[in-house]
Amino acid sequence: MKAIRVYEYGNADVLRLEDVADPVAGAGEVLIDVASAGVNPIDWKILSGAMKAFIPLPLPFTPGVEVAGTVIALGQGVTEFKIGDEVFGFINIVGGYATKAVAAVSKLAIKPKALSVLQTGAVPAAALTAWQALTEHAGVQRRQKVLIHAAAGGVGSMAVQIAKYLGAEVYATASAHNHAYLKGLGADYLIDYTTQAFEEQVSEVDVVLDLVGGDTQTRSFKVLKRNGVLVSPVSQPNMSLANDYGVTPANFATRSDGRQLSLIAELFDKGHLTVDVEAYALSDAKAAIEKSQGRHLRGRLVLDATQ
């Protein structure tokens, strides 16, 4: 099979496309013929070496946390899927940038019928992050006010749609050229963070989903109601400020969850969710990583493993 390999930490220049042996599905796992693999910030953070103290990896490794494709082999004891099933999943912290990948069945779901297999590879990590942030950690309820920072990005665009599905009133920060896009996803109020201070545009918010961190996160305390929730997968909110403002802080790492992906697939099929993708060939992973590092993206980046 073909796979992107990393022999040393660094920038995207260290990525190598090579022929390697096919992986073998173990007990409770399946082998997937990968059609697409999402590109995420965690990929280039791991690549840089910034995460090696927390996520030690043997070199060489293949980046990529999520894939979509077709089941081509079953490990021992697997009954949840059959050969030929089209699946998607947040498979591991590495392994996705390849033409074949192994994944535990607990991390997979049948792909949404409404999406192409190329689109589907860009869904698992972002959708699970948004879903877990809003439902598990923030407990969003109907008619609550939810402010989403970096709303046009991969997680943000999923979060806007999920918050709207949950019945919330959605406020979104993004540059002006993304406002029409976010309005189309269901955002009720748009704030141009390049020209407007969001804390002067919105107040008495029930939930803030912070996808930026730093000063944006610090300023977000000001717009929350007492007993509101500030949730961030980016960094741990300041506990002292949380106490001062009477706010519940939450920081979390996204959990792979096949059952939640099945629910998310249903939301796509019922028209509640959509995803915009920009595709690169697997051989062009360097360009995709560099595009991801540039931030300020709209939607998701995905590698086409068939090219």
MITORTOR-19133 format. One record per residue: x, y, z of N, C-alpha, C in turn; residue in three letters. Coordinates in steps of 0.001 Angstrom, whole numbers, always signed. Atoms other than C-alpha are relative to their C-alpha. Layout:
BEGIN
R       n_x       n_y       n_z      ca_x      ca_y      ca_z       c_x       c_y       c_z   voke
R         X         Y         Z         X         Y         Z         X         Y         Z    ALA
...
***
This chain:
BEGIN
R       n_x       n_y       n_z      ca_x      ca_y      ca_z       c_x       c_y       c_z   voke
R      +844     -1194        +0        +0        +0        +0      +878     +1241        +0    MET
R      -684     -1288       -64      +949     +3674      -214      -313      +665     +1342    LYS
R      +207      -705     -1260     +1409     +5699     +2965      +963     +1172      +105    ALA
R      -882     -1104      -356     +2804     +9040     +4057      +758      -395     +1256    ILE
R      -825      +409     -1134     +5700     +8367     +6414      +811     +1173      +525    ARG
R      -767     -1044      -681     +7481    +10570     +8934     +1155      -675      +738    VAL
R     -1184      +591      -616    +11051     +9613     +9887      +655      +924     +1015    TYR
R      -522      -969      -968    +11871    +12769    +11839     -1019     +1108      +174    GLU
R      +915     -1100      -254     +9903    +15563    +13438      +458     +1237      -771    TYR
R      -338     -1219      +721     +9722    +18835    +11558     -1232      +591      -666    GLY
R     +1124      -586      +729     +7582    +20718     +9052      -451      -964     -1095    ASN
R      +584      +877     +1020     +5677    +19347     +6056     +1039      -549      -972    ALA
R     -1047      +490      +916     +8953    +18898     +4138      +474     -1412      +348    ASP
R      -500     +1320      -404     +9671    +15710     +6122      -947     -1127      -414    VAL
R      +958     +1028      +415     +6617    +13884     +4745      +527      -758     -1210    LEU
R      -453      +836     +1105     +7461    +10953     +2443     -1121      -964      -398    ARG
R      +959      +980      +495     +5061     +8929      +268      +762     -1257      -392    LEU
R      -766     +1228      +205     +6249     +5314      +303      -932     -1197      -188    GLU
R      +665     +1301       +20     +5218     +1741      -420      +356      -725     +1295    ASP
R      -225      +728     -1254     +4782      -151     +2847      -915     -1223       +25    VAL
R      +816     +1208      -127     +3323     -3481     +3901     -1399      +349      +499    ALA
R     +1367      -210      -471      -434     -3668     +4394      -103      -333     +1480    ASP
R      +255      +376     -1392     -1555     -3583     +8033      -954     -1187       +56    PRO
R      +857     +1171      -185     -3412     -6594     +9410      -983      +287     +1128    VAL
R     +1026      -223     -1019     -6691     -6365    +11308      +110     -1040     +1102    ALA
R       -16      +890     -1146     -6500     -7824    +14792     -1402      -264      +518    GLY
R     +1301      +280      -606     -9291     -8997    +17061      -761     +1293      +241    ALA
R      +822     -1188      -205    -12136     -6483    +17081      +303     +1139      -939    GLY
R      -391     -1042      +949    -10672     -4589    +14144      -408      -383     -1417    GLU
R      +193      +253     +1425    -11285     -4206    +10417     +1106      +711      -775    VAL
R      -922      -655      +925     -8996     -3349     +7522      -837      +791      -991    LEU
R      +762      -911      +849    -10220      -381     +5485      +819      +365     -1225    ILE
R      -563      -556     +1231     -9461      +435     +1864      -361     +1480       +23    ASP
R      +257     -1417      -278     -9118     +4170     +2487      -271      +760     -1293    VAL
R      +312      -886     +1121    -10787     +6568       +71      +391     +1435      +312    ALA
R      -329     -1372      -372    -10196     +9773     +2019      +415       +66     +1460    SER
R      -497      -216     -1363     -8444    +11034     +5136       -13     +1484      +308    ALA
R       +58     -1404      -384     -9163    +14297     +6899     +1347      +524      +466    GLY
R     -1214      -691      -446     -6391    +16809     +7594      -389      +910     +1163    VAL
R      +349      -713     -1224     -6467    +18259    +11115     +1217      +683      +613    ASN
R     -1130      -652      -680     -4341    +20664    +13171      +825      -941      +863    PRO
R      -761      +934      -825     -3398    +17780    +15471     +1063      -708      -826    ILE
R      -970      +695      +851     -1622    +16199    +12488     +1320      +759       -54    ASP
R     -1259      -737      +112      +888    +19014    +12057      +596      +373     +1361    TRP
R      -564      -182     -1344     +1220    +19565    +15802      +825     -1224      +395    LYS
R      -770     +1221      -247     +2301    +15930    +16134     +1245       -19      -879    ILE
R     -1110       -16      +955     +4488    +16276    +13035     +1144      +891      +474    LEU
R     -1015      -969      -426     +6313    +19266    +14536      +835      -482     +1178    SER
R      -667      +454     -1216     +7301    +17335    +17666      -530      +673     +1247    GLY
R      +514      -749     -1145     +5323    +19709    +19888      -782      -883      +963    ALA
R      +838      +855      -834     +3218    +16817    +21207      +729     -1237      +509    MET
R      -651     +1278      -281     +5890    +14157    +21671      +146      -316     +1481    LYS
R       -52      +270     -1440     +6067    +14590    +25440     -1304      -616      +489    ALA
R     +1317      +498      -403     +2337    +13797    +25640      -430     -1201      -841    PHE
R      +367     +1080      +910     +1993    +11502    +22618     +1284      -569      -593    ILE
R     -1238      +575      +528     +5222     +9504    +22246      -305     -1003     -1105    PRO
R      +237      +876     +1142     +5335     +7781    +18865     +1321      -577      -495    LEU
R     -1205      +545      +624     +7879     +5377    +17409      +120      +504     -1428    PRO
R      -255      -425     +1375     +9445     +6660    +14200      +415     -1205      -829    LEU
R      +883      -937      +682     +8574     +6315    +11417     -1468      -261      +335    PRO
R     +1434      +183      -173     +4812     +6874    +11674      -728      +628     -1180    PHE
R      +876      -547     +1036     +1943     +7692     +9329     -1013      +923      +655    THR
R      +971      -913      -620       -64    +10819    +10271     -1434      -344      -396    PRO
R     +1397      +105      +396     -3839    +11039    +10139      -875      -672     +1033    GLY
R      +849      +512     -1079     -6589    +10570    +12731     -1341      -521      -486    VAL
R     +1351      +357      +443     -9675     +9993    +10549       +11      -430     -1462    GLU
R       +88      +507     +1367    -10639     +8111     +7403     -1433      -354      -348    VAL
R     +1211      +630      +512    -13510     +6967     +5233      +424      -963     -1093    ALA
R      -348      +972     +1021    -13438     +3919     +3013      -839     -1248      +115    GLY
R      +746     +1247       +90    -14541      +343     +2445      +690     -1106      +791    THR
R      -539     +1125      -761    -14084     -2637     +4770      +415     -1111      -975    VAL
R      -486     +1049      +908    -11917     -5228     +2991      +488     -1248      +736    ILE
R      -359     +1196      -777    -10984     -7608     +5832      -498      +177     +1427    ALA
R      +522       -12     -1363    -12378     -8542     +9241      +963      -703      +934    LEU
R      -791      +654     -1026    -10374     -9284    +12355      -851     -1013      +761    GLY
R      +671     +1036      -783    -11257    -12079    +14746     -1146      +574      +824    GLN
R     +1129      -369      -850    -14683    -11797    +16349      -835     +1159      -485    GLY
R      +734     -1175      +476    -15951     -8889    +14226     -1330      -424      -626    VAL
R     +1341      +250      +540    -19707     -9042    +13601      -729     +1299      -335    THR
R      +684     -1286      +177    -20560     -5334    +13535       -11      +463     -1456    GLU
R      -108      -400     +1400    -19440     -4843     +9916      +292     -1213      -859    PHE
R      -309     +1074      +951    -19078     -6974     +6819      +866      +569     -1121    LYS
R      -814      -442     +1130    -16720     -6826     +3866      -889      +701     -1027    ILE
R      +768      -813      +942    -17924     -4168     +1443      -706     +1174      +630    GLY
R      +638     -1136      -675    -19386     -1831     +4084      +842     +1266      -181    ASP
R      -676     -1301       +33    -18536     +1839     +3591       -89      +618     +1387    GLU
R       -60      -450     -1383    -17413     +3196     +6953      +823     +1291      +117    VAL
R      -841     -1153      -320    -15870     +6265     +8553      +263       +11     +1489    PHE
R      -297       -19     -1414    -14198     +6953    +11843     +1211      +831      +369    GLY
R     -1151      -630      -648    -11799     +8788    +14126      +813     -1187      +519    PHE
R      -562     +1331      -190     -9454     +5805    +14030     +1099       -98     +1043    ILE
R     -1154       +58      -901     -6406     +6704    +16123      +663     +1372       -59    ASN
R      -732     -1259       +65     -3915     +9494    +16689      +893       +54     -1241    ILE
R      -774       +84     +1242     -1979     +8312    +13603      -566     -1132      -858    VAL
R      +337     +1124      +856     -2420     +5987    +10610      -890      +283     -1186    GLY
R     +1006      -273     +1010     -4871     +7756     +8322      +498      +361     -1383    GLY
R      -494      -454     +1296     -2691     +9159     +5529      +574     -1184      -777    TYR
R      -436     +1230      +653     -2553     +5869     +3655     -1137      -554      -832    ALA
R     +1042      +621      +819     -4408     +3747     +1143      -704     -1143      +722    THR
R      +659      +992      -846     -5216     +1167     +3843      +257      +368     +1459    LYS
R      -133      -297     -1427     -5792     +1525     +7576      -804     -1010      +802    ALA
R      +693      +883      -938     -6824      -636    +10520      -687      +857     +1053    VAL
R      +711      -726     -1052     -9424      +527    +13020      -844      -959      +820    ALA
R      +898      +756      -870    -11299      -885    +15995     -1438      +284      -405    ALA
R     +1389      -177      +431    -14964     -1450    +15215      -730     +1017      +875    VAL
R      +655      -951      -900    -15946      +678    +18235      +193     +1444      -435    SER
R      -305     -1356      +459    -14484     +3709    +16450      -635      +328     -1344    LYS
R      +506      -145     +1356    -16402     +3257    +13206     -1520       +24       -43    LEU
R     +1429       +27      +289    -19860     +3802    +11766      -166       -92     -1509    ALA
R      +324        -2     +1421    -21531     +3296     +8401       -74     +1446      -481    ILE
R       -77     -1373      +482    -20904     +6399     +6301     -1381      +543      -348    LYS
R     +1279      -599      +403    -23752     +8861     +5647      -263      -215     -1491    PRO
R      +367      +171     +1410    -25609     +8114     +2420       +21     +1327      -744    LYS
R      +113     -1319      +633    -25934    +11845     +1773     +1342      +578      -447    ALA
R     -1321      -538      +301    -22176    +12378     +1499      +764      -931      -927    LEU
R      -955      +805      +750    -19583    +11229      -982     +1031      -559      +968    SER
R     -1031      +570      -867    -16834     +9062      +427     +1132      +996      +203    VAL
R     -1029     -1031      -154    -14453    +11987      -174      -395      +977     +1102    LEU
R      +472      -899     -1050    -16561    +14324     +1961       +53      -670     +1371    GLN
R      +157      +695     -1276    -17026    +11687     +4646     +1301       -92      +781    THR
R     -1275       +78      -691    -13318    +11420     +5425      +343     +1233      +800    GLY
R      -263     -1244      -701    -13387    +15015     +6642      -933      +229     +1184    ALA
R     +1042      -218      -999    -16230    +14501     +9113      +353      -433     +1426    VAL
R       +18      +560     -1361    -15341    +12312    +12141      +571      +880     +1098    PRO
R      -638      -733     -1101    -12897    +14390    +14204      -715     +1311      +303    ALA
R      +644     -1298      -211    -14560    +17770    +13672     -1406      -167      +550    ALA
R     +1380      +183      -452    -18113    +16490    +14103       -61      -530     +1428    ALA
R       -22      +515     -1375    -17280    +14488    +17234      +415     +1083      +994    LEU
R      -425     -1085      -893    -15467    +17484    +18739     -1156      +951      +272    THR
R     +1122      -928      -158    -18438    +19778    +18114     -1137      -639      +793    ALA
R     +1106      +688      -676    -20990    +17202    +19267      +283      -166     +1483    TRP
R      -328      +218     -1405    -19176    +16352    +22487       +81     +1316      +768    GLN
R       -73     -1304      -665    -18493    +20007    +23282     -1392      +509      +369    ALA
R     +1311      -618      -190    -22113    +21067    +22887      -963      -861      +804    LEU
R      +968      +856      -684    -23964    +18023    +24223      +516      -531     +1327    THR
R      -527      +613     -1222    -21686    +16387    +26803      +527     +1023      +991    GLU
R      -694      -930      -897    -19751    +19333    +28178      -767     +1292      +255    HIS
R      +767     -1235      -178    -22063    +22309    +27641     -1476      -265      +254    ALA
R     +1407      +325      -229    -25444    +20556    +27738      -956      +992      -632    GLY
R      +803     -1030      +673    -26947    +22956    +25187     -1473      -400       -64    VAL
R     +1446      +196       +11    -30724    +23305    +25464      -665      +951      -998    GLN
R      +764      -860      +912    -33391    +24817    +23213       -96     +1422      +556    ARG
R      +139     -1436      -269    -33525    +28629    +23132     +1154      +588      +812    ARG
R     -1187      -587      -619    -30143    +29012    +24814      +795      +794     -1033    GLN
R      -892      -786      +861    -27691    +31545    +23414     +1385      -643       +20    LYS
R     -1302      +657      +129    -24507    +29900    +22112      +890      +849      -895    VAL
R      -992      -749      +774    -21434    +31848    +20933     +1108      -958      -416    LEU
R     -1017      +902      +542    -19031    +29940    +18673     +1109      +825      -645    ILE
R     -1151      -698      +574    -15560    +31323    +17965      +628      -842     -1113    HIS
R      -591      +673     +1160    -13741    +30485    +14702     -1043      -883      -680    ALA
R     +1167      +776      +416    -17111    +29404    +13389       +94      -541     -1420    ALA
R       -66      +455     +1392    -16117    +28982     +9728      +943     -1182      -198    ALA
R      -951     +1103      +119    -13433    +26381    +10421      -672     -1354       +84    GLY
R      +532     +1352       +21    -13823    +22618    +10527      -915      -310     +1167    GLY
R      +823      +261     -1179    -15081    +22247    +14099     -1094     +1050      +113    VAL
R      +972     -1086      -134    -16803    +25628    +14096     -1198      -167      -907    GLY
R     +1111      +150      +946    -18871    +24945    +10998      -906     -1163      +399    SER
R      +813     +1091      -532    -20011    +21625    +12483      -790      +472     +1224    MET
R      +633      -452     -1234    -20782    +23330    +15795     -1177      +930      -281    ALA
R     +1119      -884      +357    -22947    +26018    +14178     -1221      -836      -353    VAL
R     +1121      +819      +447    -25106    +23347    +12552      -578      -849     +1135    GLN
R      +467      +825     -1110    -25281    +21131    +15642      -736      +855     +1023    ILE
R      +677      -887      -947    -26153    +24049    +17920     -1378      +387      -516    ALA
R     +1293      -350      +601    -28917    +25039    +15499      -949     -1194       +89    LYS
R      +821     +1212      -105    -30179    +21439    +15417      -517      -180     +1422    TYR
R      +398      +131     -1399    -30280    +21475    +19237      -987     +1081      +432    LEU
R      +991     -1030      -288    -32522    +24548    +19069      +550     +1269      +600    GLY
R      -625     -1182      -596    -30039    +27182    +20213       -80     +1210      -930    ALA
R      -185     -1251      +743    -29755    +30806    +19135     +1510      +154      -176    GLU
R     -1425      +145      +277    -26363    +30825    +17432      +642     +1322      -391    VAL
R      -851     -1154      +302    -23855    +33679    +17505     +1343      -551      -465    TYR
R     -1224      +545      +574    -20721    +33170    +15430      +990     +1107      -304    ALA
R     -1052      -942      +383    -17416    +35010    +15107      +758      -561     -1194    THR
R      -717      +368     +1224    -15729    +34944    +11707      +268     +1279      -768    ALA
R      -235     -1168      +848    -14274    +37342     +9168     -1189      +192      -942    SER
R     +1212      -364      +743    -16841    +39101     +6997      -224      -867     -1232    ALA
R      +203      +760     +1229    -16200    +37030     +3866      -576     -1395      +256    HIS
R      +615     +1281      -340    -17442    +33945     +5739     -1419      +134      +557    ASN
R     +1307      -196      -627    -20679    +35492     +6995     -1131      -642      -787    HIS
R     +1069      +603      +801    -22878    +34391     +4094       +37     -1517      +122    ALA
R      -175     +1449      -164    -21469    +30867     +4386      -610      -454     +1319    TYR
R      +492      +395     -1314    -22269    +30721     +8112     -1495      +242      +142    LEU
R     +1442      -232        -2    -25704    +32229     +7614      -705     -1189      -646    LYS
R      +556     +1162      +670    -26359    +29362     +5234       +17     -1256      +850    GLY
R       -79     +1151      -904    -25333    +26885     +7947      -947      +134     +1186    LEU
R      +971      -167     -1073    -27834    +28375    +10375      +344     +1017     +1061    GLY
R      -350     -1011      -999    -25980    +31071    +12331     -1023     +1135       -16    ALA
R     +1004     -1057      -101    -28438    +33682    +13604      +626     +1390        +4    ASP
R      -680     -1291      -108    -25983    +36495    +14340     +1481      -182      -301    TYR
R     -1399       +78      +406    -22568    +37106    +12787      +777     +1197      +538    LEU
R      -880     -1037      -535    -19725    +39062    +14359     +1329       -77      -731    ILE
R     -1279       -63      +713    -16707    +40145    +12295     +1100      +305     +1014    ASP
R     -1008      -180     -1052    -13856    +39599    +14734     +1136      +927      -430    TYR
R     -1075      -872      +472    -11515    +41655    +12511      -324     +1484      +207    THR
R      +403     -1407      -147    -13524    +44866    +13023      -851      +250     +1235    THR
R      +901      -156     -1134    -15770    +44220    +16022      +517      -777     +1206    GLN
R      -286      +717     -1241    -15088    +43320    +19642     -1253      -778      +367    ALA
R     +1210      +808      -197    -17441    +40422    +20208      -681      +292     +1325    PHE
R      +591      -265     -1312    -17919    +41368    +23881      -833     +1279        +5    GLU
R      +858     -1176      +140    -19501    +44614    +22680     -1237      -289      -843    GLU
R     +1095      +356      +899    -21900    +42773    +20358      -985      -998      +606    GLN
R      +852     +1050      -565    -23315    +40010    +22552      +238       -80     +1498    VAL
R      -111      +150     -1452    -24017    +39428    +26246     -1008     -1043      +474    SER
R      +941      +956      -597    -25868    +37067    +28570       -93     -1300      -797    GLU
R       -85     +1238      +765    -24703    +34033    +26638        -5     -1200      +952    VAL
R       +29     +1200      -830    -25422    +30563    +28015     +1251      -854      -171    ASP
R     -1136      +866      +312    -22538    +28769    +26285      +935      +704      -972    VAL
R     -1025      -403      +965    -19294    +29835    +24630      +804     -1232      -377    VAL
R      -907     +1032      +503    -17489    +27307    +22445     +1221      +717      -543    LEU
R     -1243      -686      +370    -13918    +28586    +22248      +902      -939      -793    ASP
R      -886      +782      +867    -11902    +27223    +19347     +1255      +778      -360    LEU
R     -1133      -893      +281     -9218    +29931    +19501     +1004        +6     +1144    VAL
R      -884       -82     -1157     -7820    +30174    +23037      +544     +1402      +215    GLY
R      -686     -1270      -241     -5607    +32952    +24374      -926     +1119      +425    GLY
R      +769     -1193      -365     -7078    +36442    +24588     -1488      -169      -316    ASP
R     +1414      +225      +350    -10283    +35358    +22835      -702      -757     +1118    THR
R      +595      +767     -1094    -10930    +32823    +25568      -165      +861     +1245    GLN
R       +62      -850     -1192    -10136    +35312    +28335     -1153      +994       -93    THR
R     +1072      -979      +197    -12519    +37913    +26899     -1381      -638        +4    ARG
R     +1290      +673       +91    -15248    +35308    +26538      -720       -95     +1340    SER
R      +652       +47     -1304    -15885    +35205    +30279      -983     +1150      +173    PHE
R      +807     -1206      -189    -17361    +38701    +30045     -1403      -122      -586    LYS
R     +1292       +45      +702    -20221    +37676    +27750      -922     -1085      +552    VAL
R      +785     +1114      -522    -21437    +34667    +29746      -896      +407     +1161    LEU
R      +841      -109     -1180    -24346    +34568    +32142      +691      -680     +1182    LYS
R      -424      +793     -1147    -23626    +33471    +35679      -593     -1399      -168    ARG
R      +352     +1412      +186    -23791    +29666    +35639       +37      -427     -1468    ASN
R      -222      +398     +1381    -22983    +29701    +31942     +1190      -944       -99    GLY
R     -1069      +974      +222    -20446    +27326    +30394      +959      +512     -1067    VAL
R     -1054      -280      +980    -17148    +28083    +28660      +721     -1303      -287    LEU
R      -585     +1296      +350    -16029    +24955    +26817     +1010      +191     -1124    VAL
R     -1063      -147      +988    -12810    +24621    +24847      +788     -1291      -148    SER
R      -921     +1105      +230    -10962    +21717    +23236     +1432      +487      -215    PRO
R     -1291      -600      +330     -8055    +24130    +22698      +891      +131     +1225    VAL
R      -800      -215     -1209     -6925    +24986    +26229      -904       +54     +1220    SER
R      +731       -19     -1259     -7973    +24827    +29864      -382     +1429      +369    GLN
R      +387     -1348      -427    -10034    +27921    +30795      +555      +338     +1384    PRO
R      -561      -502     -1248     -8681    +30035    +33636      -979      -220     +1154    ASN
R      +894      +337     -1102    -10162    +28690    +36872      -329     +1202      +873    MET
R      +235     -1182      -822     -9747    +31959    +38743     -1063      +896      -631    SER
R     +1010      -806      +693    -11706    +33878    +36088     -1355      -693       +18    LEU
R     +1266      +742       -31    -14310    +31137    +35984      -704      +198     +1337    ALA
R      +582      -231     -1327    -14848    +31526    +39723      -502     +1431      +142    ASN
R      +396     -1400       -96    -14965    +35322    +39459     -1313      +275      -730    ASP
R     +1195      -247      +816    -17632    +35220    +36745     -1128      -996      +277    TYR
R     +1034      +984      -300    -19546    +32278    +38195      -319      -899     -1171    GLY
R      +140      +753     +1244    -18960    +30239    +35052      +601     -1396      +169    VAL
R      -557     +1347        +2    -18390    +26518    +34560      +987      -146     -1152    THR
R      -986      +187     +1063    -15140    +25900    +32626      +116     -1467      -388    PRO
R      -175     +1384      +438    -14602    +22788    +30536     +1035       -58     -1114    ALA
R     -1002      +282     +1024    -11590    +21571    +28584        -4     -1508      -210    ASN
R      +109     +1431      +247    -11641    +18192    +26869      +788      -405     -1236    PHE
R      -578      +603     +1197     -9957    +15917    +24370     -1089      -830      -672    ALA
R     +1043      +704      +732    -12208    +14503    +21664      +157     -1509      +137    THR
R       +23     +1452      -179    -13184    +10874    +22204      -535      -655     -1270    ARG
R      +511      +780     +1123    -13542     +8415    +19344     -1218      -788      +463    SER
R     +1252      +606      -448    -17084     +7049    +19446      -851      -369     -1201    ASP
R      +757      +454     +1154    -18704     +4936    +16749     -1492      +224      +133    GLY
R     +1438      -211      -193    -22181     +5234    +18281      -381     +1451      -279    ARG
R      +287     -1395      +304    -22032     +9007    +18173      +132      +279     -1491    GLN
R      -143      -189     +1444    -20801     +8836    +14580     -1231      -514      -751    LEU
R     +1228      +493      +623    -23866     +6760    +13685     -1113     +1035      +107    SER
R      +993     -1056      -183    -26074     +9492    +15122      +310     +1183      -914    LEU
R      -420     -1110      +858    -24062    +12146    +13260      -294      -318     -1463    ILE
R      +316      +412     +1372    -24433    +10161    +10023     -1490      +189      -283    ALA
R     +1449      -168      +156    -28192    +10199    +10553      -360     +1475      -181    GLU
R      +255     -1432      +145    -28117    +13979    +10940      +367      +489     -1396    LEU
R      -330      -332     +1385    -26336    +14274     +7589     -1086      -497      -946    PHE
R      +984      +587      +903    -28840    +11963     +5949     -1359      +688       +85    ASP
R     +1269      -726      -163    -31767    +13973     +7334      +110     +1468      -389    LYS
R      -171     -1362      +478    -30289    +17213     +6018      +301     +1040     +1062    GLY
R      -317      -954     -1070    -29400    +18769     +9379     +1452      +478       -60    HIS
R     -1419      -326       +74    -25656    +18764     +8633      +480       -92     -1436    LEU
R      -699       +80     +1278    -23467    +19393     +5613     +1465      +299      +254    THR
R     -1424      -292      -166    -19721    +19695     +5064      +585      +464     -1324    VAL
R      -742      -481     +1164    -17588    +21685     +2629     +1430      -510      +110    ASP
R     -1364      +511       -32    -14272    +20090     +1687      +822      +553     -1147    VAL
R     -1000      -314     +1023    -11167    +21072      -223      +928     -1205       -45    GLU
R      -708     +1268      +108     -9435    +17964     -1546     +1389      +155      -605    ALA
R     -1358      +113      +515     -5764    +17182     -2156      +282     -1475      -238    TYR
R      -446     +1380      +190     -4200    +14021     -3555      +853      -421     +1195    ALA
R      -850      +517     -1080     -2484    +11789      -984     +1448      +399      -235    LEU
R     -1380      -369      +327      +769    +12528     -2788      +278     +1479      +251    SER
R      -150     -1442      -229      +142    +16235     -2114      -294      +348     +1467    ASP
R      +262      -228     -1420      -125    +15872     +1670      +757     +1208      +536    ALA
R      -786     -1157      -441     +2606    +18492     +2122      -788     +1291      -185    LYS
R      +763     -1220      +269      +443    +21182      +498     -1221       +98      +910    ALA
R     +1170        +0      -873     -2582    +20141     +2553      +367      +393     +1427    ALA
R      -460      -362     -1343      -648    +20354     +5818      +323     +1492       +65    ILE
R      -356     -1421        +7      +713    +23771     +4869     -1243      +876       -67    GLU
R     +1259      -756       +42     -2798    +24969     +4018      -661        +2     +1374    LYS
R      +578       +85     -1337     -4031    +23750     +7403      +737      +905      +985    SER
R      -791      -843      -901     -1193    +25553     +9165      -283     +1482      -195    GLN
R      +317     -1402      +263     -2298    +28805     +7539     -1205      +506      +750    GLY
R     +1208      -334      -761     -5485    +28722     +9671     -1004      +736      -892    ARG
R     +1029      -784      +705     -8521    +30860     +8720      -610      -775     -1168    HIS
R      +565      +842     +1045     -9952    +27960     +6743     -1516       +56       +38    LEU
R     +1438      +204       +50    -13512    +27472     +5593      -244     -1491      -210    ARG
R      +281     +1422      +157    -14789    +23938     +6128     +1211      -862      +299    GLY
R      -991     +1008      -314    -12436    +20973     +5961      +926      -276     -1176    ARG
R      -977      +483      +980     -9334    +19748     +4164       +19     -1521       +48    LEU
R       +32     +1450       +47     -9194    +16147     +2988      +985      -508     -1046    VAL
R      -882      +653      +959     -6715    +13841     +1260      -790     -1070      -752    LEU
R      +626     +1012      +849     -8021    +11781     -1654     +1003     -1150      -156    ASP
R      -946     +1127       +12     -6328     +8411     -1123       -74      -829     -1278    ALA
R       +87      +706     +1280     -7429     +7205     -4544      +871      +648     -1067    THR
R      -846      -704      +964     -5100     +9707     -6248     +1462       -87      +416    GLN
***
